[in-house]
Amino acid sequence: MRNTRQRRQQIMQMLVEHGNVQVAELSERFGVSSVTIRADLTHIESQGLATRNHGGASLVRTPPQEQDIREKDALNLPRKERIGALAAQLVKPGDNILIDSGSTTMALARHLRAHRDLTVMTNGLNIAWELAGAPHVKLLLTGGVLHPSSLSLHGSQAEASLHSYGFDTLFLGVDGLDLQFGLTTHQEAEASLNHRMVERSRRIVVLTDASKFGRVSLHRIAKLDEIHAIITDDGISAEYREGLQRLGIDVIVAETPA
């Protein structure tokens, strides 16, 4: 079962990267029969991720275009503020936390400014700006190369800066969350850094509004079985709520005020 799951994840990665796959090529690549590959493609199609065609399959969900951080900030702002407020309640005095760049994680940062005895490391210039004046927050930046559209730092320097630390909690932003494919983002370098963040943290909490569910961006950060909790808004579908809970993930919903 594990080999089947891993093979299907790799096939999905190929679909995202190339847009289509062929049964004969996959059979040769993975050393399994064409019958097995067809079963894999049928499973992926049943998830709504691909459409079977003669000799293979094509991707259904085209990865969305990356948006500038300023555009993201203006989208679903009240929802993000409620998500950020709930996330801040998980942070206790004395915690060492890691906050990924992003517009939803920036809402968390706003709600942490009054916290005491807190150490925060981030790769987001927007996060750092929000916390720079917080009197009782020790702030660390990863360093690295700046990605202007997201105001995030990434690259080998950013990844190396994590090696000396262990964090209580990572608060992670994503561009896509899919029950089959996991957590994804637009940029390969950001996905690589996010993966290192996951490795250095004891608890992984994903912050995302419900518009990200069902999206698949180009680069995978992590599988869903690597995370512990998701904080989202009440736009989450029953399918996604139940699917995440079946994986043992704590789903925390920021309800819209009556």
DRENTILUM-237337 format. One record per residue (C-alpha): residue in one letter; x negated, y, z. Coordinates in pm, whole numbers, padded with zeros to 5 digits, always signed. Layout:
AXYZ...
REM end
This chain:
M+00000+00000+00000R-00285+00238+00083N-00452+00178-00255T-00119+00236-00428R-00065+00565-00245Q-00418+00685-00319R-00388+00591-00687R-00056+00777-00719Q-00206+01084-00553Q-00494+01079-00801I-00253+01040-01092M-00058+01340-00963Q-00380+01540-00943M-00451+01453-01307L-00098+01560-01402V-00143+01896-01231E-00481+01951-01396H-00397+01830-01749G-00018+01850-01779N+00020+01492-01902V-00127+01143-01865Q-00131+00825-02075V-00061+00474-01949A-00351+00314-02140E-00605+00564-02009L-00481+00531-01650S-00483+00152-01670E-00847+00154-01779R-00949+00420-01525F-00798+00244-01223G-00853-00114-01335V-00488-00215-01301S-00227-00339-01545S-00010-00113-01759V+00291-00253-01571T+00145-00120-01244I+00077+00223-01399R+00432+00241-01537A+00561+00169-01187D+00341+00451-01054L+00476+00694-01313T+00832+00586-01242H+00774+00659-00873I+00630+01002-00949E+00924+01073-01181S+01166+00976-00901Q+01010+01253-00690G+01102+01505-00959L+00739+01578-01034A+00705+01431-01382T+00904+01315-01684R+00829+00982-01849N+00765+00987-02222H+00638+00743-02482G+00308+00609-02356G+00281+00824-02045A+00428+01114-01848S+00429+01495-01838L+00428+01733-01544V+00765+01887-01462R+00666+02144-01204T+00433+02393-01367P+00207+02546-01101P+00332+02899-01022Q+00119+03200-01108E-00095+03343-00831Q+00038+03669-00686D-00158+03962-00547I-00153+03977-00166R+00030+04310-00184E+00305+04149-00392K+00326+03859-00146D+00355+04097+00149A+00676+04243+00006L+00843+03903-00044N+01065+03755+00230L+00913+03994+00486P+01179+03951+00760R+01145+03573+00734K+00767+03592+00758E+00792+03816+01065R+01015+03562+01241I+00777+03280+01145G+00482+03481+01276A+00658+03551+01606L+00730+03180+01660A+00372+03087+01573A+00239+03338+01826Q+00433+03158+02099L+00213+02851+02041V-00101+03050+02129K-00208+03043+02494P-00470+03244+02689G-00814+03097+02639D-00732+02946+02300N-00981+02942+02013I-00785+02961+01691L-00853+02974+01318I-00623+03178+01095D-00620+03136+00719S-00572+03438+00494G-00223+03507+00360S+00086+03718+00400T+00270+03485+00640T-00039+03435+00856M-00078+03813+00864A+00263+03828+01034L+00120+03596+01300A-00178+03829+01346R+00054+04123+01411H+00216+03928+01693L-00120+03840+01849R-00247+04194+01906A-00118+04201+02264H-00252+03855+02353R-00530+03825+02612D-00840+03606+02633L-00814+03492+02273T-01083+03406+02017V-00981+03425+01651M-01183+03333+01345T-01047+03415+01000N-01142+03424+00634G-00882+03695+00564L-00971+04063+00553N-00602+04139+00604I-00600+03926+00920A-00917+04094+01047W-00768+04439+00986E-00459+04351+01190L-00665+04229+01485A-00960+04471+01469G-00812+04701+01733A-00675+04433+01965P-00856+04496+02297H-00848+04142+02432V-00908+03946+02110K-01259+03833+02016L-01267+03842+01637L-01499+03646+01407L-01516+03654+01027T-01633+03364+00814G-01828+03569+00564G-01845+03453+00203V-01739+03577-00140L-01431+03800-00156H-01136+03694-00373P-00979+04038-00436S-00621+03932-00513S-00583+03746-00184L-00835+03946+00027S-00979+03610+00132L-01340+03506+00179H-01455+03171+00047G-01759+02985-00082S-02054+02799+00072Q-02130+03071+00328A-01770+03069+00451E-01770+02690+00479A-02108+02683+00657S-01985+02935+00914L-01730+02680+01041H-01982+02407+01123S-02075+02538+01469Y-01716+02570+01588G-01427+02356+01702F-01083+02516+01714D-00776+02441+01920T-00539+02531+01636L-00557+02618+01268F-00273+02833+01135L-00273+02761+00764G-00098+02940+00479V-00018+02757+00153D+00100+02834-00200G+00282+02502-00236L+00411+02220-00017D+00538+01901-00177L+00643+01582+00001Q+00456+01371-00253F+00148+01580-00329G+00091+01765-00001L-00042+02117+00058T-00178+02312-00236T-00323+02649-00331H-00425+02828-00651Q-00802+02857-00612E-01044+02563-00591A-01282+02750-00359E-00998+02839-00122A-00875+02480-00120S-01226+02360-00035L-01255+02608+00253N-00907+02523+00380H-01001+02154+00379R-01305+02235+00597M-01078+02434+00829V-00857+02128+00870E-01162+01919+00961R-01275+02164+01230S-00938+02198+01406R-00760+01975+01656R-00409+02090+01564I-00293+02200+01219V+00010+02429+01197V+00134+02534+00853L+00313+02869+00824T+00532+02901+00515D+00867+03039+00413A+01099+02787+00250S+01038+02920-00101K+00707+02725-00107F+00874+02384-00064G+00871+02175-00380R+00594+02381-00538V+00271+02223-00659S-00026+02453-00718L-00339+02337-00891H-00567+02248-00598R-00478+02027-00304I-00580+02131+00046A-00465+01830+00245K-00214+01549+00262L+00091+01599+00480D-00011+01325+00722E-00305+01546+00828I-00087+01822+00975H+00099+01842+01305A+00362+02114+01269I+00529+02339+01015I+00692+02670+01101T+00936+02787+00836D+01270+02964+00792D+01623+02825+00782G+01614+02803+00404I+01449+02462+00440S+01656+02190+00275A+01779+01882+00458E+01564+01673+00224Y+01245+01851+00326R+01331+01873+00695E+01403+01499+00711G+01106+01408+00491L+00863+01603+00708Q+01008+01464+01030R+00974+01109+00896L+00601+01180+00864G+00590+01274+01233I+00555+01648+01164D+00715+01888+01410V+00944+02118+01207I+01001+02453+01380V+01263+02674+01216A+01284+03052+01253E+01658+03110+01241T+01811+03414+01071P+01979+03637+01331A+02359+03615+01330
REM end
